[in-house]
């Protein structure tokens, strides 16, 4: 399927690896000029070279911490008028809610809600003026099915979800859509780190912890980041203009609900 976005400019945050990288690859394969972002120059430049080699597309690497005003400026200096914005940021580590200090909570809400809103504020006016825009938020399956220990991440991302649900209805008539993708367990470095911590805590091997986790997933496997990237690219496509304010859960059937 031709997604109808060849030549569009896309900013993908936190895209040097993991799900962000998968989204950047899928958008580049669709013909977009992609601005990728990360804080580690070596990793990010390696990703840029890899994506260029795989797709032949124009990939621009911006080393920046987008949680800062300086980082956001660097990102939008590289692409002042994006057609597509994919917001992505790692959540705070798992922690018992009793251990959370006020500063930890402020930092968690800032990273997983406020920064995403600030980036949308910078991108949305050019999109509405051109009558085309796609904004994607990579949040978490824990927004729909909160998990103990991830309370701060779930709460901040749920707040973002409610915030953009209202905003999305105000720009839909300008052909600007805002949607969220809620990942479950995908085969990424982040998941590997969580499995390693689980192994240390339980005394089991990483392989056993992974097997136990897979048993809880009806698909009986972890997700392939390429699957996630493909879903993101479709929501950014010209064909997805009638989909907005939605939350797409991609978790292999882990969440046991009908809605």
C-alpha positions in Angstrom: 0.0 0.0 0.0 1.2 3.5 -0.9 0.8 5.4 2.4 0.7 8.7 0.5 3.3 10.4 2.7 6.4 10.3 0.4 8.2 13.6 0.7 6.7 14.5 4.1 9.0 15.6 6.9 8.8 13.5 10.1 10.4 14.2 13.5 10.7 11.0 15.6 11.9 11.5 19.1 14.1 9.1 21.0 14.7 7.1 17.8 18.3 5.9 18.0 17.0 2.5 19.0 13.9 0.5 20.1 10.4 1.4 19.1 11.4 4.9 18.1 13.9 3.6 15.6 11.4 1.2 14.2 9.0 4.1 13.6 11.7 6.1 11.9 12.6 3.2 9.7 9.0 2.6 8.6 8.5 6.3 7.9 11.7 6.4 5.8 10.6 3.3 3.9 7.3 5.2 3.1 9.4 8.0 1.5 9.5 10.5 4.4 12.5 12.7 5.2 13.1 11.7 8.8 14.7 13.6 11.6 15.9 11.2 14.3 16.8 12.1 17.8 18.8 10.8 20.7 21.2 11.9 23.4 24.2 9.7 22.6 25.9 10.9 19.4 27.6 7.7 18.6 24.5 5.6 18.8 22.4 8.1 17.0 24.8 8.6 14.1 25.1 4.9 13.7 21.3 4.6 13.5 21.3 7.4 10.9 23.8 5.6 8.7 21.9 2.3 9.1 18.6 3.9 8.1 20.1 5.7 5.2 21.7 2.4 3.9 18.4 0.5 4.3 16.1 3.0 2.7 18.1 5.4 0.7 16.1 8.2 2.3 17.2 11.5 3.8 17.9 11.0 7.5 18.9 13.9 9.7 20.3 13.1 13.1 19.8 15.7 15.9 21.7 15.0 19.2 19.5 16.6 21.8 17.7 16.1 25.1 14.2 17.2 24.1 13.2 17.6 27.7 15.1 20.8 27.7 14.3 24.1 25.9 17.6 23.9 24.1 17.0 20.4 22.9 13.6 21.2 21.6 15.0 24.3 19.7 17.7 22.1 18.1 15.0 19.6 16.9 12.8 22.3 15.4 15.8 24.2 13.9 16.4 21.0 12.0 12.8 20.8 10.9 10.8 23.9 11.6 7.6 22.6 9.9 7.2 18.9 10.4 4.3 17.1 8.8 4.6 14.2 11.2 5.6 14.2 14.9 6.2 11.0 16.8 6.6 11.7 20.5 8.6 9.1 22.5 10.3 9.0 25.8 11.3 6.3 28.2 9.3 6.1 31.4 10.6 6.3 35.0 11.9 3.0 36.4 9.7 0.7 38.3 9.4 1.7 41.9 7.0 1.2 44.8 4.8 4.3 45.0 5.8 4.8 48.7 9.3 5.5 47.6 8.4 8.4 45.2 9.4 11.8 46.4 7.8 15.0 45.1 10.8 15.7 42.9 10.6 12.2 41.4 6.9 12.8 40.6 7.5 16.2 39.1 10.3 14.7 36.9 8.1 11.8 35.8 5.2 14.0 34.8 7.5 16.4 33.1 9.2 13.7 31.0 6.1 11.7 30.1 3.5 14.4 29.8 4.7 18.0 29.8 7.5 17.6 27.2 5.1 15.8 24.8 2.7 18.7 25.1 5.4 21.2 24.5 6.5 19.5 21.3 2.9 19.3 20.1 2.5 23.1 20.8 5.5 23.8 18.5 4.4 21.5 15.7 0.6 21.9 15.5 0.2 25.4 14.0 2.2 24.7 10.8 0.3 21.5 10.4 -3.1 23.2 10.7 -2.0 25.9 8.3 -1.0 23.3 5.6 -4.1 21.2 6.3 -2.0 18.1 7.0 -0.5 16.8 10.2 0.0 13.5 12.0 1.0 13.4 15.7 1.7 10.1 17.4 2.3 9.5 21.1 4.1 6.3 22.1 2.8 5.7 25.6 2.3 2.3 27.2 -0.1 -0.6 27.6 0.0 0.3 31.3 -2.2 3.3 30.5 -5.0 0.9 29.8 -4.0 -1.8 32.3 -1.9 -0.1 35.0 0.8 -2.2 36.6 2.0 -1.9 40.2 5.4 -0.4 40.3 4.8 1.6 37.1 2.3 3.9 38.8 4.2 7.1 38.0 4.7 6.2 34.4 1.0 5.1 34.0 -0.3 8.2 35.7 1.8 10.7 33.7 1.0 8.9 30.4 -2.7 8.6 31.3 -2.7 12.4 31.9 -1.2 12.9 28.5 -3.8 10.6 26.9 -6.7 12.6 28.4 -5.0 16.0 27.5 -4.6 15.1 23.8 -8.0 13.5 23.5 -9.6 16.9 23.8 -7.0 18.7 21.6 -7.4 16.1 18.8 -11.1 17.1 18.4 -10.2 20.8 17.9 -7.9 20.2 14.9 -9.5 17.2 13.1 -11.2 19.5 10.6 -7.8 20.7 9.5 -6.7 17.2 8.6 -4.5 17.0 11.6 -4.8 13.8 13.6 -3.5 12.9 17.1 -3.4 9.3 18.2 -1.5 7.2 20.7 0.0 3.8 20.4 0.2 1.7 23.6 2.9 -0.9 23.4 3.0 -4.1 25.4 6.1 -6.3 25.6 8.3 -5.7 22.6 11.8 -7.2 21.9 13.8 -4.0 22.7 16.8 -3.1 24.9 14.4 -1.7 27.4 12.6 -5.0 27.8 15.9 -6.9 28.0 16.8 -4.6 30.9 13.6 -5.3 32.7 14.1 -9.0 32.2 17.6 -8.7 33.6 16.3 -6.9 36.7 13.6 -9.6 37.1 16.2 -12.3 36.9 18.4 -10.6 39.6 15.4 -10.2 41.9 14.0 -13.7 41.5 17.2 -15.7 41.2 16.0 -17.2 37.9 17.9 -17.0 34.6 16.9 -14.3 32.1 15.7 -17.0 29.8 13.3 -18.3 32.4 12.0 -14.9 33.3 11.4 -14.2 29.6 9.6 -17.6 29.2 7.4 -16.8 32.2 6.5 -13.4 30.8 5.7 -14.9 27.4 3.3 -17.4 29.0 1.2 -14.4 30.1 0.9 -13.1 26.5 -1.8 -14.9 24.3 0.4 -14.5 21.2 3.0 -16.4 23.1 5.9 -14.2 22.0 7.2 -10.7 22.3 6.4 -8.1 19.7 8.6 -7.3 16.8 9.5 -3.6 16.7 8.9 -3.7 13.0 5.3 -4.5 13.7 5.0 -1.4 15.8 6.7 0.8 13.2 4.3 -0.4 10.6 1.3 0.5 12.7 2.8 3.9 13.4 3.4 4.6 9.7 -0.2 3.7 8.8 -1.5 6.1 11.4 0.7 8.7 9.8 -0.6 7.9 6.3 -3.0 9.9 4.1 -5.5 7.0 4.5 -5.7 7.4 8.3 -7.2 10.9 8.2 -10.5 9.7 9.8 -8.7 8.2 12.8 -8.1 10.6 15.6 -8.2 10.8 19.4 -7.7 7.0 19.5 -5.4 4.7 21.6 -4.1 1.7 19.7 -3.1 -1.1 22.1 -0.5 -3.5 20.6 0.2 -6.1 23.2 -0.3 -9.6 21.7 -3.7 -9.8 23.5 -2.3 -9.3 27.0 -5.0 -6.9 28.1 -8.1 -9.1 28.6 -10.8 -6.6 27.6 -13.1 -6.1 24.7 -12.7 -2.3 24.6 
